Amino acid sequence: MRRSAIALFAAGLAAWTAPASAQPREQVEGTLTAALTQLLNQYVDPVDTRALAMHGLRALPALPGEADAARKAAIDQAVTAEGLAADIPEQSRILADQILRFADGPPRAAALNAALRGMMASLDAYSRVATAAELAPPPASVGLELSIQNGALTVMRPLPGGPGERAGLRKGDVLTDIDGRATAGLPLSEAVALLRGATGTRPTLRIQRPGAPDLLTVQPVRGPVQAPPSVRWDMNGAVAVVTLAAFDSKTDSQLRAALDAAAARAGSRLGGLVLDLRGNAGGLLDVAEQVAGVMLRKGSRIGNLYGRTPADSRALVARDSLLPHDVPVVVIVDRRTGAGAEIVAAALQDHGRALVIGEKTAGAGTIQTVLPLPANEGALVVTSARVHRANGARLEGAGVTPQLLIDAATGKMSLRADVAADFNADMAERLRAALASAPANSDPALLAALTALK
């Protein structure tokens, strides 16, 4: 979770491009050996490097010109040899033999990339290859925050003043094509890469807009885009409403500044805090630990990491509390809330520090570590730990289930079965009444959070 899964074009991911330099055997074998060694030492579960090398081999026939019977037979023989390979150097040599059959330059680079991706795809949904371009500072883009919603590449919001907003793109627009390439089934990182490019150039976007009968064509002008702050806040009476979009290097300091400013505006002390984590897919692990610590007593257990290295096998602990413990907190989550945001929500829920409202979260309770590859070949993003919440339950797959569930489509509320009998009856009645009388186009989860704090 050390990188956010929702993509800002301002800090998006770049498309894979073949390195311009030659790739001799020594370089190819060196990259494969580094990759297999890193996975052997760092992946959250024990791995069989022979099996990984086989997955790399099996990815090669999908490349252009590799479908003939002779090539398939050569791959089959190599797979058999990998099953007998004694160690990582030999496994790397066998895989490199097949990669070196490709012409030097882009074809060979594409084969090496395909082999690495084949290895990573065999591990889990979050482990992957990051290209060198992806790790470089972003050039120009179109200023959109995107997410995959029901399989569709969806605009969560255009960044204020950015190229996308100026071109008329709106929240809820679905990007069906980018420069003629269909986005259906395209990973989010690759879709983001297609929208990046040189300042002043125009990608051609085909847009399905809710309520519009036909597809629209939009051509925003790429330009430098500054990522928005990860923390936004407002006041509702004496209640601070703080939205955390991600956990980046500035989130903890921005959150503390927001709470101080909100308390000053409230006059003396806050009447409550609504922490909105909807759409927050995570970010930096240490920042998630800091954010949870803002609201918990010093020394409180936030969660535990379980991995195979000391850095990935440790407790997460609150260290620098800020919010007075008698200030009530409500956390809002949805199905896009993941990773670090789930760690925060789970910790506040487990310690009875917050009422959690909304939808069940994503269940992305794993930690990813970025492991550089040699020769500017990019890096491996490797799942290196699993997160268990403070109560000992595993976050991966399970996620966080709010005590108060709000159906985002209907605005209807229900209580989680295990808390229904003991839930404050007066509060439940006030919540039902508030939601029943809510005006059209209101935010039912936020309305419920504010009502709970009255």
C-alpha positions in Angstrom: 0.0 0.0 0.0 3.0 2.2 -0.1 1.7 3.7 -3.4 -1.9 4.9 -3.9 -4.1 2.9 -6.2 -6.3 5.8 -7.2 -4.3 7.7 -9.8 -3.9 11.4 -10.1 -2.7 12.3 -13.5 -0.4 14.9 -11.8 1.4 12.0 -10.3 0.3 9.2 -12.6 2.1 6.2 -14.0 3.9 6.1 -17.3 3.6 3.7 -20.2 6.3 1.1 -20.6 8.9 2.1 -23.2 11.8 0.0 -24.4 15.2 1.1 -23.2 17.2 2.6 -26.0 20.5 0.9 -25.1 21.5 -2.6 -26.2 20.7 -5.5 -23.9 23.4 -8.1 -24.0 23.2 -11.5 -22.1 25.0 -10.1 -19.1 22.4 -7.4 -18.6 19.4 -9.6 -19.2 20.7 -12.3 -16.9 21.6 -9.7 -14.3 18.1 -8.3 -14.3 16.4 -11.7 -14.0 18.8 -12.8 -11.2 18.0 -9.6 -9.3 14.3 -10.0 -9.7 14.3 -13.7 -8.6 16.6 -13.0 -5.7 14.4 -10.0 -4.5 11.2 -12.1 -4.7 12.9 -15.0 -2.9 13.9 -12.7 0.0 11.1 -10.1 0.2 7.8 -11.6 -1.0 5.3 -12.0 1.8 5.1 -15.8 1.3 7.8 -18.3 0.4 8.3 -18.6 -3.3 9.6 -21.2 -5.7 11.9 -19.4 -8.0 11.8 -22.2 -10.6 8.0 -21.7 -10.8 8.5 -18.0 -11.2 11.0 -18.5 -14.0 8.5 -20.8 -15.7 5.8 -18.2 -15.5 8.2 -15.8 -17.2 8.8 -18.3 -20.0 5.1 -18.8 -20.5 4.5 -15.1 -21.0 6.7 -15.0 -24.1 4.5 -16.8 -26.6 1.9 -14.0 -26.3 4.4 -11.6 -28.0 4.1 -10.8 -31.7 5.6 -13.5 -34.0 5.8 -16.1 -31.2 2.8 -18.2 -32.0 4.5 -20.7 -34.4 4.9 -24.4 -33.4 8.7 -24.2 -33.3 8.8 -21.4 -30.8 6.1 -23.1 -28.7 8.2 -26.2 -28.7 11.3 -24.3 -27.6 9.4 -22.7 -24.8 8.1 -26.1 -23.6 11.6 -27.4 -23.6 12.8 -24.4 -21.6 10.0 -24.9 -19.1 11.0 -28.5 -18.6 14.6 -27.4 -18.1 13.6 -24.8 -15.5 11.9 -27.6 -13.5 15.4 -29.2 -13.1 17.4 -26.0 -12.6 19.5 -26.1 -9.4 19.7 -22.4 -8.5 18.8 -18.9 -9.4 21.7 -18.3 -11.8 20.8 -21.4 -13.8 17.1 -20.4 -13.8 18.0 -16.9 -15.0 20.2 -18.3 -17.8 17.5 -20.6 -19.1 15.0 -17.8 -19.2 17.6 -15.4 -20.7 18.2 -17.9 -23.5 14.7 -17.5 -24.7 14.6 -13.7 -24.3 17.9 -13.4 -26.3 16.2 -15.1 -29.3 14.5 -11.7 -29.8 16.3 -9.1 -31.8 18.2 -6.6 -29.7 16.4 -3.3 -29.1 12.7 -2.9 -28.6 11.8 -6.6 -29.3 14.2 -7.9 -26.7 13.3 -5.2 -24.2 9.6 -6.2 -24.7 10.4 -9.8 -24.1 12.3 -9.1 -20.9 9.4 -6.9 -19.7 6.9 -9.6 -20.6 8.9 -12.2 -18.6 9.0 -10.0 -15.6 5.3 -9.3 -15.8 4.6 -13.0 -16.1 6.5 -13.6 -12.9 4.7 -10.9 -11.0 1.3 -11.8 -12.2 1.7 -15.2 -10.7 2.0 -13.8 -7.2 -1.0 -11.6 -6.3 -3.2 -8.7 -7.6 -0.9 -6.0 -6.2 2.6 -7.2 -7.1 3.7 -5.8 -10.4 6.5 -4.3 -12.6 7.1 -0.6 -12.4 8.9 0.8 -15.4 11.7 3.3 -15.2 9.5 6.0 -16.7 6.8 5.3 -14.1 9.3 6.1 -11.3 10.5 9.3 -13.0 8.9 12.7 -12.2 5.7 13.1 -14.3 5.6 15.3 -17.4 2.4 16.9 -18.5 -1.1 15.4 -18.2 -4.8 16.3 -18.3 -5.5 16.8 -14.6 -8.1 14.1 -13.7 -8.5 11.9 -10.7 -9.6 8.4 -12.0 -10.8 5.1 -10.7 -12.0 1.9 -12.1 -15.7 1.7 -11.3 -17.6 -1.4 -12.3 -14.9 -2.1 -14.8 -15.1 1.3 -16.4 -12.5 4.1 -16.3 -14.3 6.8 -14.5 -13.6 10.4 -13.7 -13.8 10.9 -9.9 -13.2 14.6 -10.3 -11.3 16.9 -12.6 -8.6 18.8 -10.7 -9.6 22.4 -10.2 -8.3 24.6 -13.0 -6.7 21.7 -14.8 -6.8 20.8 -18.5 -9.6 18.3 -18.0 -11.8 20.8 -16.2 -11.2 23.4 -18.8 -12.1 20.9 -21.5 -15.5 20.3 -19.8 -14.9 16.9 -18.3 -17.1 16.1 -15.3 -17.3 13.8 -12.3 -18.9 10.5 -13.5 -17.7 10.7 -17.1 -16.5 7.3 -18.4 -13.4 7.4 -20.7 -14.2 4.6 -23.2 -11.3 5.3 -25.6 -7.9 7.2 -25.4 -6.4 8.0 -28.8 -8.4 5.1 -30.3 -7.5 2.6 -27.7 -10.4 1.1 -25.8 -10.0 1.4 -22.0 -12.2 -1.6 -21.1 -10.0 -4.1 -19.2 -7.0 -1.7 -19.2 -5.2 -1.5 -15.9 -5.5 1.9 -14.3 -1.8 2.5 -14.5 -1.7 2.0 -18.3 -4.8 4.2 -18.8 -3.0 7.0 -16.9 0.1 6.5 -19.0 -1.9 7.0 -22.2 -3.0 10.4 -21.0 0.5 11.7 -20.2 2.7 13.3 -22.7 4.4 16.5 -23.9 3.0 19.9 -22.9 0.7 21.3 -25.5 -0.3 18.0 -27.1 -3.9 16.8 -27.2 -5.1 13.2 -26.5 -8.4 12.4 -28.1 -10.9 11.1 -25.5 -14.2 9.3 -26.2 -16.5 10.0 -23.2 -19.7 8.3 -22.1 -21.5 10.9 -20.0 -24.4 9.7 -17.7 -27.7 10.8 -19.3 -26.1 11.7 -22.7 -27.4 9.6 -25.6 -24.2 9.6 -27.6 -20.5 9.4 -26.9 -18.7 12.7 -26.7 -15.2 13.5 -28.1 -13.0 15.7 -25.9 -9.4 16.9 -26.6 -7.9 18.5 -23.5 -4.5 20.2 -23.9 -1.9 18.5 -21.8 -0.1 20.7 -19.3 1.8 20.7 -16.0 -0.6 19.6 -13.3 0.1 20.1 -9.6 -1.3 17.4 -7.4 -3.9 18.9 -5.0 -3.4 18.7 -1.3 -4.4 15.4 0.2 -6.3 17.1 3.1 -9.4 19.3 2.7 -11.5 20.6 5.5 -14.6 22.6 6.3 -16.8 23.3 9.3 -20.4 22.4 10.0 -21.1 24.4 13.1 -18.5 23.3 15.7 -17.9 20.0 13.8 -14.8 19.7 11.6 -15.3 17.8 8.3 -11.9 16.6 7.1 -11.4 14.7 3.9 -8.2 12.7 3.3 -7.8 11.9 -0.4 -4.5 9.9 0.1 -1.6 9.4 2.5 1.4 11.3 1.1 4.4 12.9 2.7 2.4 16.0 3.6 -0.8 14.4 4.9 0.1 14.2 8.6 1.3 17.9 8.9 -1.7 19.1 6.8 -4.1 17.1 9.0 -2.6 18.6 12.2 -2.8 22.1 10.8 -6.4 21.5 9.7 -7.4 20.3 13.2 -5.7 23.3 14.8 -7.4 25.7 12.4 -10.8 24.1 12.9 -10.5 24.3 16.7 -9.6 28.0 16.4 -12.6 28.6 14.2 -14.9 26.7 16.5 -13.9 29.2 19.2 -12.5 26.9 21.9 -12.8 23.2 21.2 -14.3 21.1 18.5 -17.7 19.6 18.9 -16.7 16.6 16.8 -14.7 15.4 13.8 -16.0 13.7 10.6 -13.1 12.0 8.9 -14.0 11.3 5.3 -11.9 8.4 3.8 -14.1 7.7 0.8 -12.1 7.0 -2.3 -8.8 7.0 -0.3 -6.9 4.0 -1.6 -4.0 4.4 0.7 -0.5 5.7 0.2 2.5 5.7 2.5 2.3 3.2 5.4 4.1 5.4 8.0 1.7 8.3 7.2 -1.3 6.0 7.8 0.3 5.1 11.2 0.8 8.8 12.0 -2.8 9.7 11.0 -4.3 7.0 13.2 -2.1 8.2 16.0 -3.5 11.7 15.8 -6.8 10.4 17.2 -5.7 7.5 19.5 -4.0 7.6 22.9 -0.2 7.3 22.8 0.9 3.6 22.8 -2.4 2.3 21.4 -2.0 -0.6 19.0 -3.0 0.4 15.5 -2.3 -2.9 13.8 0.4 -5.5 13.0 2.4 -6.3 10.0 3.2 -9.9 9.1 6.0 -10.4 6.6 9.4 -12.1 6.2 11.8 -9.2 7.0 12.1 -7.2 10.2 10.8 -4.1 8.5 7.6 -6.0 7.5 7.1 -7.8 10.8 6.3 -5.2 13.4 3.5 -3.5 15.4 1.9 -0.2 14.3 1.6 2.0 17.3 0.1 5.5 18.0 2.9 7.9 19.0 1.8 11.5 18.8 -1.8 12.1 19.7 -3.4 15.5 19.0 -7.2 15.3 19.1 -8.5 15.4 22.7 -10.0 12.0 23.4 -13.4 13.4 24.4 -13.9 14.9 21.0 -16.2 12.4 19.2 -15.2 11.1 15.8 -17.2 9.6 12.9 -15.3 8.0 10.0 -16.9 7.7 6.5 -15.7 4.9 4.2 -16.8 3.3 1.0 -15.9 0.4 -1.2 -13.0 2.4 -2.7 -11.4 2.9 0.8 -8.4 0.7 0.9 -5.0 -0.1 2.4 -3.8 2.7 4.7 -7.2 4.2 4.9 -8.5 0.8 6.1 -5.8 0.6 8.7 -6.9 4.0 10.1 -10.6 3.2 10.0 -10.1 -0.3 11.6 -7.9 1.1 14.4 -10.4 3.8 15.3 -13.2 1.3 15.2 -11.4 -1.4 17.3 -10.5 1.1 20.0 -14.1 2.4 20.2 -12.7 5.8 19.1 -15.0 6.3 16.2 -18.3 5.3 14.7 -17.7 4.1 11.2 -20.4 4.8 8.6 -20.7 4.0 4.9 -20.0 0.9 2.8 -17.7 -2.1 3.4 -14.2 -1.2 2.4 -12.0 -2.7 -0.4 -10.1 -5.3 1.8 -6.7 -4.3 0.3 -4.8 -5.0 3.5 -1.3 -5.7 2.2 1.9 -3.7 2.0 3.9 -3.2 -1.2 7.7 -2.5 -1.2 9.4 -1.0 -4.3 12.6 -2.9 -5.2 14.7 -1.3 -7.9 16.1 -3.4 -10.7 19.6 -2.9 -12.2 20.4 -1.2 -15.5 17.5 1.3 -15.3 15.0 -1.5 -15.9 12.5 0.0 -13.4 11.5 -1.8 -10.2 9.4 -4.6 -8.8 6.5 -3.5 -6.6 6.3 -6.5 -4.3 3.7 -7.5 -1.7 5.9 -7.8 1.4 3.5 -7.9 4.3 -0.1 -8.4 5.4 -1.9 -6.2 7.8 -3.9 -7.4 10.8 -6.0 -4.9 12.6 -5.7 -4.1 16.3 -8.3 -6.8 17.2 -6.1 -9.4 15.5 -8.4 -9.8 12.4 -6.9 -9.8 8.9 -7.7 -6.8 6.8 -6.8 -8.5 3.4 -10.0 -9.6 1.8 -12.2 -8.8 4.8 -11.9 -5.0 4.8 -13.7 -2.9 7.4 -17.5 -3.2 7.8 -19.0 -0.1 9.3 -21.3 -0.3 12.3 -23.7 1.9 10.3 -24.1 0.8 6.7 -25.4 3.3 4.2 -26.5 2.2 0.7 -24.9 4.7 -1.6 -27.5 4.2 -4.3 -30.7 4.4 -2.1 -29.5 6.3 1.0 -31.0 3.6 3.2 -29.3 2.7 6.4 -28.9 -0.5 8.3 -27.0 -1.6 11.4 -24.3 -4.2 11.3 -25.9 -7.4 12.7 -23.5 -7.8 15.7 -24.0 -4.2 17.0 -27.7 -3.8 16.2 -29.0 -4.9 19.7 -26.7 -2.6 21.6 -26.8 0.4 19.3 -28.0 3.7 20.8 -31.8 3.6 20.0 -32.3 7.3 20.1 -29.4 7.9 17.7 -30.7 5.3 15.4 -34.1 6.9 15.3 -32.6 10.4 14.7 -30.5 8.9 11.8 -33.4 7.2 10.2 -35.5 10.4 10.4 -32.7 12.6 9.0 -32.1 10.2 6.1 -35.8 9.9 5.4 -36.2 13.7 5.1 -33.0 14.3 3.2 -33.3 16.5 0.1 -32.6 15.0 -3.3 -28.9 14.9 -4.3 -27.8 15.2 -0.7 -24.8 13.1 0.7 -26.5 10.5 2.9 -23.3 9.3 4.5 -22.2 12.8 5.4 -25.7 13.7 6.7 -25.6 10.6 8.9 -22.2 11.4 10.2 -23.2 15.0 11.1 -26.5 13.7 12.7 -24.6 11.2 14.8 -22.5 14.0 16.3 -25.4 16.2 17.3 
